[in-house]
Amino acid sequence: MQPRKLSGHPIIRRLLSSLPREIVDKASETVQSDRYYKTMDAWKQLVFMLYGVVDILLPVANQHFLEVLPFTVLF
């Protein structure tokens, strides 16, 4: 079976849906992290960083799943 190249978007959507944006906005306001940025707010930066992590980890997880799958099917 050929490994599929999957997009990280559904996983990112699930991660972001578990973290309310209001929490990020409140934390950003508390530490004033957005005061010098006009286009890149804390929420966008969080999304980009999560995408980078998912993009790196997804192929590793897929490879691990493909290696473990034959053994789990047998038992």
Residue frames as qw, qx, qy, qz and C-alpha x, y, z in Angstrom:
[[0.000, 0.889, 0.457, 0.000, 0.00, 0.00, 0.00],
 [0.405, 0.430, 0.003, 0.807, 1.35, 3.42, -1.03],
 [0.221, -0.506, -0.471, 0.688, 1.35, 6.09, 1.71],
 [0.176, 0.813, 0.455, 0.317, -0.98, 8.95, 0.89],
 [0.279, 0.124, -0.145, 0.941, 0.12, 12.56, 1.00],
 [0.211, -0.744, -0.634, 0.010, -2.46, 14.04, 3.35],
 [0.066, 0.656, -0.023, 0.752, -3.02, 17.69, 4.01],
 [0.304, -0.113, -0.680, 0.657, -2.72, 18.95, 7.57],
 [0.246, -0.310, -0.100, -0.913, -5.78, 21.20, 7.36],
 [0.686, -0.453, -0.444, -0.355, -8.34, 18.89, 9.03],
 [0.694, -0.261, -0.481, 0.468, -5.95, 18.22, 11.92],
 [0.210, 0.107, -0.174, 0.956, -5.22, 21.92, 12.33],
 [0.419, -0.424, -0.281, -0.752, -8.92, 22.71, 12.30],
 [0.752, -0.443, -0.486, -0.035, -9.46, 20.19, 15.12],
 [0.569, -0.132, -0.371, 0.722, -6.55, 21.60, 17.13],
 [0.027, 0.196, -0.020, 0.980, -7.75, 25.17, 16.72],
 [0.530, -0.469, -0.408, -0.577, -11.35, 24.30, 17.53],
 [0.716, -0.416, -0.510, 0.233, -10.21, 22.93, 20.90],
 [0.413, -0.266, -0.215, 0.844, -8.56, 26.27, 21.72],
 [0.131, 0.880, 0.453, -0.052, -10.96, 29.22, 21.82],
 [0.456, 0.546, 0.065, 0.700, -9.66, 32.28, 20.03],
 [0.321, -0.880, -0.070, -0.343, -10.76, 34.45, 22.95],
 [0.806, -0.523, 0.059, 0.271, -8.08, 32.85, 25.13],
 [0.679, 0.154, 0.182, 0.695, -5.35, 33.69, 22.62],
 [0.107, 0.747, 0.192, 0.627, -6.68, 37.23, 22.17],
 [0.538, -0.830, -0.057, -0.134, -6.85, 37.80, 25.94],
 [0.812, -0.344, 0.117, 0.457, -3.31, 36.47, 26.47],
 [0.525, 0.397, 0.219, 0.720, -2.06, 38.64, 23.60],
 [0.131, -0.847, -0.156, -0.491, -3.76, 41.68, 25.09],
 [0.709, -0.696, -0.046, 0.106, -2.35, 40.94, 28.56],
 [0.701, -0.337, 0.244, 0.580, 1.27, 40.82, 27.37],
 [0.264, 0.857, -0.043, -0.440, 0.68, 43.33, 24.55],
 [0.606, -0.163, 0.639, 0.445, 2.30, 41.07, 21.97],
 [0.468, 0.582, 0.570, 0.343, 0.41, 42.59, 19.04],
 [0.065, -0.879, -0.166, 0.442, 1.19, 46.25, 19.67],
 [0.120, -0.608, 0.471, 0.628, 3.89, 46.50, 16.96],
 [0.232, 0.066, 0.876, 0.417, 2.25, 44.21, 14.39],
 [0.426, 0.285, -0.006, -0.859, -0.38, 45.42, 11.98],
 [0.703, 0.221, -0.450, -0.505, -1.02, 42.30, 9.87],
 [0.627, 0.072, -0.768, 0.105, 0.37, 39.35, 11.85],
 [0.542, -0.571, 0.235, -0.570, -1.53, 38.99, 15.10],
 [0.322, -0.389, 0.826, -0.250, -0.98, 36.28, 17.72],
 [0.805, 0.205, 0.448, -0.332, -3.79, 34.09, 16.34],
 [0.727, 0.642, -0.209, -0.122, -2.30, 34.00, 12.82],
 [0.131, 0.653, -0.730, 0.153, 1.13, 33.25, 14.22],
 [0.575, -0.185, 0.727, -0.326, -0.30, 30.37, 16.26],
 [0.850, 0.410, 0.204, -0.259, -1.99, 28.96, 13.15],
 [0.550, 0.712, -0.436, -0.007, 1.24, 29.17, 11.13],
 [0.122, -0.544, 0.792, -0.248, 3.27, 27.55, 13.90],
 [0.725, 0.002, 0.605, -0.329, 0.77, 24.72, 14.33],
 [0.809, 0.553, -0.043, -0.194, 0.76, 24.12, 10.58],
 [0.305, 0.699, -0.640, 0.089, 4.56, 23.84, 10.64],
 [0.379, -0.337, 0.805, -0.307, 4.47, 21.29, 13.45],
 [0.804, 0.248, 0.434, -0.322, 1.69, 19.25, 11.81],
 [0.662, 0.680, -0.269, -0.165, 3.47, 19.40, 8.45],
 [0.140, 0.589, -0.783, 0.143, 6.58, 17.89, 10.03],
 [0.401, -0.194, 0.811, -0.379, 4.85, 15.32, 12.26],
 [0.799, 0.288, 0.149, -0.507, 2.18, 14.05, 9.85],
 [0.694, 0.465, -0.535, -0.128, 4.57, 12.11, 7.56],
 [0.057, 0.366, -0.853, 0.366, 6.24, 10.60, 10.63],
 [0.570, 0.022, 0.579, -0.583, 2.86, 9.54, 12.04],
 [0.814, 0.386, -0.124, -0.416, 1.78, 8.09, 8.69],
 [0.494, 0.471, -0.729, 0.048, 4.99, 6.10, 8.38],
 [0.174, -0.227, 0.827, -0.484, 4.60, 4.77, 11.92],
 [0.716, 0.171, 0.328, -0.592, 0.98, 3.84, 11.22],
 [0.774, 0.440, -0.360, -0.278, 1.95, 1.96, 8.06],
 [0.299, 0.413, -0.830, 0.224, 4.68, 0.05, 9.94],
 [0.289, -0.090, 0.762, -0.572, 2.37, -0.90, 12.82],
 [0.686, 0.171, -0.050, -0.705, -0.75, -1.62, 10.74],
 [0.673, 0.188, -0.681, -0.220, 0.16, -5.14, 9.52],
 [0.244, 0.089, -0.856, 0.446, 0.84, -6.30, 13.06],
 [0.345, 0.077, 0.475, -0.806, -2.35, -4.89, 14.50],
 [0.700, 0.168, -0.301, -0.625, -4.46, -6.50, 11.77],
 [0.539, 0.154, -0.828, 0.009, -3.05, -9.91, 12.60],
 [0.168, -0.109, -0.811, 0.550, -4.03, -9.72, 16.26]]
